[in-house]
C-alpha cells in the first residue's frame, strides 16, 4: 500500500512539473513593427503609438499612456505622412481610417481592416473630421 501511495505522489508531482513547464513557456510574441511618441499639433496630445503584428496574422495600433483633449468627430488615421506637423500633411497623404477615438486617455487599440498592410504607413494622427484639423500625431519609426 505504501508503494502505491508513493508512486501516485510521483505521478502527480510529474504531472504538476510538466504543467508548470508548459505554463512558464513563453507564448508566441507579437511583433512590434513600429512605434512613436505622440505630440500635439492643435491640441495637447501625448503617449505612445505602437504598430503590432498580432499572432492571428492581423495588425493593430495600440496607444499607451495616451492623453488628448475632447473634441467633436475625432478619428484615428494611419497615414503615409512621415512626420505630420500640419493639417495639410494629413490631407495630402493616403490615410486609413481606423475608426472613432475610443477615449480621452489611457490604453486603447485600433485594428487595421483585413487586407490593409502597414508597410506604407509612417504615422498615426488624431483627426477632427468636422473642422479638418489634426489634434496630434505620432511618427512611426521602425526598429
Backbone as a ProteinNet text record, in pm:
[ID]
protein_1_A
[PRIMARY]
XXXXXXXXXXXXXXXXXXXXXXXXXXXXXXXXXXXXXXXXXXXXXXXXXXXXXXXXXXXXXXXXXXXXXXXXXXXXXXXXXXXXXXXXXXXXXXXXXXXXXXXXXXXXXXXXXXXXXXXXXXXXXXXXXXXXXXXXXXXXXXX
[TERTIARY]
82.1	0	87.4	194.9	284.9	345.7	382.2	442.4	343.1	219.5	116.2	98.9	94.6	79.4	199.5	319.6	440.7	444.5	407.3	408	302.3	190.2	87.5	138	210.2	265.3	365.2	450.6	546.2	473.9	369.5	293	229.2	172.3	110.2	216.2	329.5	438.1	489.9	503.5	548.1	449.3	322.1	218.5	224.7	234.3	240.9	366.3	478.5	602.7	588.1	529.6	506.7	413.5	309.3	216.1	284.6	367	436.4	534.3	601.3	692.8	614.8	499.7	417.8	364.2	322.8	268.6	376.2	498.8	606.7	665	638.8	691.7	628.4	707.7	652.2	560.6	452.8	365.2	432.5	384.6	442.1	425.2	534.8	532.1	480.6	400.6	357.5	475.3	485.6	598.6	563.8	649.6	633.7	695.5	612.9	658.3	716.8	649.8	694.5	631	691	633.5	680.1	610.4	648.3	571.7	624.3	563.6	466.2	349.9	253.8	303.4	267.7	292	165.6	143.3	26.2	50	-55.6	-49.8	-143.3	-275.1	-370.9	-417.5	-392.9	-434.8	-326.1	-310.5	-210.5	-242.4	-144.9	-159.4	-28	-36.5	84.9	58.7	166	158.9	241.6	220.3	297.9	203.1	232.9	160.4	251.5	195.2	272.6	195.4	261.1	203.5	251.6	157.5	188.7	134	215.8	168.1	116.1	-12.7	-74.5	-50.1	-66.7	-48	-143.4	-261.1	-360.1	-337	-227.5	-196.1	-242.4	-320.4	-367.6	-272.5	-312.7	-231.1	-316.7	-249.7	-320.1	-231.5	-295.7	-227.1	-273.5	-177.1	-207.9	-157.9	-238	-198.9	-163.5	-49.2	-6	8.7	-39.8	-32.3	-83.2	-187.4	-240.5	-318.1	-303.7	-379.5	-404.5	-528	-560.6	-685.6	-714.6	-833	-959.2	-1071.8	-1201.4	-1223.8	-1302.5	-1334.3	-1440.9	-1500.2	-1605.6	-1546.7	-1614	-1587.9	-1441	-1378.7	-1237	-1217.3	-1127.3	-1098.3	-948.7	-913.9	-774.7	-739.3	-638.4	-591.4	-450.9	-432	-298.5	-260.5	-146	-116	19.9	30.5	158.8	244.7	190.6	268.2	381.1	503.5	617.9	619.4	607	600	498.6	372.1	267.9	261.8	310.2	301	198.4	140.3	39.8	-82.2	-194.2	-315.7	-297.3	-224.6	-202.3	-127	-37.3	37.9	-56.3	-160.1	-258.2	-351.7	-397.5	-488.1	-425.9	-293.4	-225.6	-168.9	-191.1	-138.7	-250.1	-209.3	-306.4	-328.7	-455	-489.1	-585.3	-565.2	-657.5	-730.2	-862.6	-943.8	-962.4	-912	-924.2	-1044.6	-1122.7	-1244.2	-1236.4	-1346.3	-1350.4	-1256.9	-1205.1	-1121	-1205.9	-1149.9	-1225.5	-1230.8	-1123.5	-1119	-1022.8	-1040.6	-951.1	-814	-810.2	-683	-679	-555.6	-536.5	-505.6	-489.8	-458.8	-582.4	-559.4	-665.8	-603.2	-682.8	-627.4	-724.9	-664.8	-740.1	-687.9	-776.4	-737.8	-744	-638.2	-637.4	-737.2	-811.9	-906.9	-834.1	-903.2	-846.2	-799.3	-680.4	-625.1	-541.6	-539.6	-458.8	-322.2	-219.1	-82.1	-26.2	46.6	100	227.1	277.5	408.8	426.2	327.5	342.6	316.3	261.5	218.6	333	340.3	452.6	411.4	279.7	235.8	92.2	54.8	-82.5	-127.4	-248	-298.5	-434.9	-459.5	-591.3	-652.7	-757.3	-810	-954.5	-982.5	-1118.4	-1178	-1275.9	-1335.3	-1423.2	-1487.4	-1576.1	-1501.4	-1383.3	-1307.9	-1183.4	-1160.3	-1042.7	-913.2	-897.6	-774	-722.9	-592.7	-527.2	-507.1	-552.4	-529.1	-384.5	-334	-197.9	-161.1	-34.4	13	134.4	170.7	292.4	358	482.6	559.8	600	582.4	614.2	752	839	974.9	988.3	1047.4	1069.1	1198.9	1196.6	1318.2	1434
-118	0	125.6	120.9	235.2	264.4	165.7	183	250.6	209	265.6	414.1	450.2	590.1	672	618.1	687.5	704.8	602.1	613.5	712.3	718.7	815.9	958.3	977.9	1110.1	1151.3	1057.5	1088.3	1119.7	1045.9	1070.2	1208.7	1244.4	1376.1	1484.9	1463.9	1562.5	1578.6	1469	1476.3	1552.3	1526.8	1597.8	1747.9	1782.8	1924	1990.7	1922.3	1978.7	2002.3	1907.4	1924.7	2040.6	2054.1	2163.9	2297.7	2306.3	2430.1	2467.5	2370.7	2398.5	2453.3	2393.2	2442.2	2581.4	2606.6	2737.2	2844.8	2807.2	2904.7	2930.1	2840	2858.1	2981.5	3066.8	3189.5	3158.8	3233.3	3224.3	3295.6	3269.9	3338.2	3488.6	3560.8	3704.8	3779.6	3882.6	3969.3	4056.7	4084.5	4161.7	4309.7	4393.1	4537.4	4578.8	4635.3	4677.5	4817.3	4905.8	5045	5107.9	5217.9	5290.4	5434.7	5518.9	5659.8	5731.5	5845.8	5928.4	6028.8	6042	6142.1	6282.3	6377.5	6518.2	6593.3	6706.5	6787.1	6875.3	6899.8	6997.1	7112.2	7091.6	7194.3	7175.8	7057.4	7027.1	6943.7	6958	6876.2	6727.2	6652.6	6508.7	6443.3	6335.4	6267	6118	6043.4	5898.9	5833.6	5706.9	5629.6	5549.2	5546.1	5461.6	5345.8	5224.9	5105.1	5027.9	5003.7	4924.6	4781.3	4687.2	4549.6	4451.3	4349.8	4234	4134.3	4104.8	4016.6	3869.9	3784.5	3640.6	3581.2	3641.5	3587.1	3631.1	3704.7	3748.8	3889.8	3949.2	4085.6	4187.6	4314	4424.3	4514.4	4583.6	4666.1	4784.6	4899.4	5015.4	5027.5	5030.3	5043.5	5177.5	5237.8	5361.1	5325.6	5374.8	5354.1	5489.9	5499.9	5625.1	5744.5	5723.7	5824.4	5930.9	6057.5	6171.3	6268.8	6319.3	6421.5	6495.4	6604.3	6684.3	6621.6	6666.3	6629.8	6711.5	6657.9	6729	6654.2	6719.6	6654.2	6568.4	6458.4	6383.3	6343.6	6291.8	6257.2	6112.6	6096.1	5964.8	5937.9	5810.9	5767.9	5734.4	5803.2	5779.2	5721.4	5612.3	5560.6	5624.9	5691.7	5779.6	5750.5	5783.9	5773.5	5897.9	6000.8	6122	6084.1	6126	6084.5	6146.9	6276.7	6344.3	6456.7	6423.4	6524.6	6627.3	6746.3	6856.3	6960.2	6939	7032.1	6954.4	7022.7	6960.1	6917.1	7000	6969.3	6838.3	6806.7	6681.1	6561.3	6566.1	6456.7	6464.1	6584.1	6599.4	6550.2	6566.8	6529.9	6388.2	6315.1	6179.2	6077.4	5953	5842.7	5804.4	5798.5	5767.6	5650.8	5566	5457.1	5491.6	5507.7	5542.4	5417.2	5421.5	5308.1	5319.1	5424.9	5440.3	5555.1	5579.4	5690.4	5668.5	5778	5769	5712.5	5620.1	5549	5619.7	5691.2	5755.1	5872.8	5963.3	6078.2	6038.1	5928.4	5888.6	5738.3	5690.5	5550.8	5462.4	5334.8	5235	5209.6	5196.3	5164.2	5103.7	5035.9	4973.5	4985.1	4986.1	5001.7	4898	4812.4	4703.5	4752.9	4721.9	4755.8	4666.2	4721.5	4639	4524.6	4414.8	4298.2	4338.4	4293.8	4323.2	4449.7	4529	4650.9	4617	4637.4	4613.1	4741.5	4731.3	4850.7	4904.4	4838.8	4871.3	5016.8	5076.3	5212	5322	5287.4	5388.9	5432.5	5563.5	5622.7	5697.1	5713.7	5789.6	5754.8	5800.5	5789.2	5930.2	5966.7	6101	6093.6	6187.4	6207.5	6320.7	6290.8	6383.2	6421.4	6550.5	6602.2	6622	6538.6	6548.5	6672.3	6715.3	6831.3	6956.9	6980.8	7102.7	7078.7	6954.8	6918.7	6966.3	6932.3	6965.9	6843.3	6842.3	6734.3	6775.9	6692.6	6719.5	6687.6	6576.2	6532.8	6416.6	6377.4	6268.2	6202.2	6087.6	6016.8	5964.3	6003	5946.6	5805.6	5708.7	5569.5	5535.3	5495.7	5456.4	5306	5246.8	5103.1	5070.6	4957.4	4920.9	4886.4
0	0	0	75.5	82.3	-53.7	-127.8	-261.2	-355.5	-352	-438.1	-408.7	-283	-245.1	-289.9	-275.5	-316.2	-468.1	-542.9	-689	-737.7	-667.7	-704.2	-680.8	-573.5	-544.7	-652.2	-693.2	-800.2	-930.4	-959.4	-1082.3	-1078.3	-966.2	-952.7	-960.1	-892.8	-896.5	-1039	-1113.1	-1253.1	-1339.6	-1318.5	-1393.7	-1365	-1236.8	-1199.8	-1254.9	-1251	-1305.6	-1455.1	-1526	-1669.9	-1698	-1618.4	-1635.1	-1611.3	-1506.4	-1476.3	-1586.8	-1646.4	-1756.8	-1874.9	-1904.9	-2016.5	-1986.6	-1864	-1828.1	-1831.2	-1798.9	-1797	-1935.3	-2029.7	-2165.4	-2227.2	-2289.6	-2347.2	-2465.6	-2473	-2588.4	-2704.4	-2823.9	-2939.7	-2920.6	-2926.2	-2901.6	-3023.2	-2998	-3105.8	-3145.8	-3273.6	-3325	-3330.7	-3271.5	-3283.1	-3416	-3502.7	-3635	-3628.6	-3554.8	-3544.7	-3421.3	-3375.8	-3262.7	-3266.3	-3192.3	-3184.5	-3075.7	-3035.4	-2931.3	-2993.3	-2930.7	-2975.5	-2940.1	-3023.1	-2997.5	-3037.4	-2975	-3005.7	-3126.3	-3201.2	-3310.7	-3273.7	-3284.1	-3242.3	-3098.1	-3041	-2903.8	-2836.5	-2705.1	-2635.5	-2653.6	-2695.6	-2716.6	-2675.1	-2598.3	-2555.2	-2541.7	-2523.9	-2512.2	-2621	-2639.7	-2737.2	-2825.3	-2955.4	-3050.3	-3087.7	-3088.9	-3123	-3229.5	-3342.6	-3451.2	-3433.8	-3420.6	-3383.8	-3486.9	-3518.4	-3595.7	-3492.9	-3498.7	-3399.9	-3434.8	-3336.1	-3354.8	-3458.3	-3474.7	-3568	-3712	-3737.9	-3873.8	-3905.3	-3817.7	-3840	-3780.2	-3789.3	-3738.7	-3651.3	-3560.1	-3463.4	-3423.9	-3402.3	-3346.3	-3202	-3111.1	-2969	-2917.3	-2831.6	-2764.1	-2620.6	-2575.5	-2437.8	-2369.9	-2246.8	-2170.2	-2251.4	-2326.1	-2417.2	-2341.5	-2385.1	-2331.7	-2445.4	-2454.3	-2553.5	-2509	-2577	-2546.1	-2604.4	-2550.5	-2607	-2733	-2822.3	-2944.9	-3021.9	-3119.1	-3197.4	-3309.5	-3338.4	-3461.8	-3478.2	-3370.5	-3374.5	-3420	-3515.7	-3571	-3569.8	-3572.7	-3575.9	-3719.8	-3771.8	-3908.1	-3903.6	-3974.4	-4002.4	-4135	-4139.3	-4252	-4315.9	-4443.9	-4514	-4491.6	-4425.9	-4394.4	-4298.2	-4330.5	-4248.7	-4110.6	-4101.3	-3972.1	-3984.1	-3967.4	-3989.6	-3878.2	-3908.2	-3812	-3856.6	-3974.3	-4025.8	-4073.9	-4080.2	-4131.9	-4277.6	-4354.8	-4496.4	-4514.2	-4421.5	-4432.1	-4431.4	-4348.4	-4344	-4463.7	-4498.2	-4612.1	-4742.2	-4757.4	-4882	-4880.9	-4774.4	-4761.8	-4784.8	-4802.8	-4802.6	-4657.6	-4614.8	-4476.2	-4469.6	-4371.8	-4344.3	-4215.9	-4223.2	-4107.3	-4021.4	-3897.8	-3806.9	-3714.5	-3731.5	-3652.8	-3555	-3483.4	-3388.7	-3270.3	-3217.7	-3098.6	-2985.9	-2910	-2807.7	-2673.1	-2638.1	-2505.9	-2508.5	-2410.9	-2397.4	-2344.4	-2269.5	-2210.6	-2187.3	-2166.3	-2131.6	-2250.1	-2220.1	-2322.1	-2408.7	-2537.6	-2632.6	-2756.9	-2835.6	-2955.7	-3072.4	-3192.1	-3317	-3416.2	-3460.7	-3551	-3694.4	-3770.8	-3913.3	-3984.2	-4079.8	-4154.3	-4225.5	-4239.9	-4307.8	-4447.5	-4483.7	-4615.3	-4621.1	-4513	-4510.9	-4453.1	-4533.8	-4489.7	-4428.7	-4319.6	-4254.3	-4319.9	-4420.8	-4477.1	-4520.2	-4583.4	-4638.5	-4536.2	-4421.5	-4325.6	-4235.2	-4213.8	-4140.8	-4013.7	-3991.3	-3874.4	-3837	-3718.8	-3668.8	-3632.6	-3672	-3642.3	-3575.1	-3484.3	-3425.3	-3506.6	-3582.8	-3681.6	-3651.1	-3650.6	-3633.1	-3771.9	-3807.2	-3941	-3955.9	-3848	-3854.7	-3899.3	-3840.6	-3869.8	-3955.6	-3996	-4077.2	-4013	-3884	-3813	-3737.6	-3722.2	-3650.4	-3505	-3414.1	-3272.6	-3235.2	-3282.6	-3254.2	-3342.6	-3338.3	-3423	-3358.8	-3414.4	-3375.7	-3502	-3525.7	-3637.2	-3595.7	-3684.9	-3653.6	-3705.1	-3614.7	-3651.3	-3640.4	-3744.4	-3743.6	-3669.2	-3595.4	-3519.2	-3612.2
[MASK]
+++++++++++++++++++++++++++++++++++++++++++++++++++++++++++++++++++++++++++++++++++++++++++++++++++++++++++++++++++++++++++++++++++++++++++++++

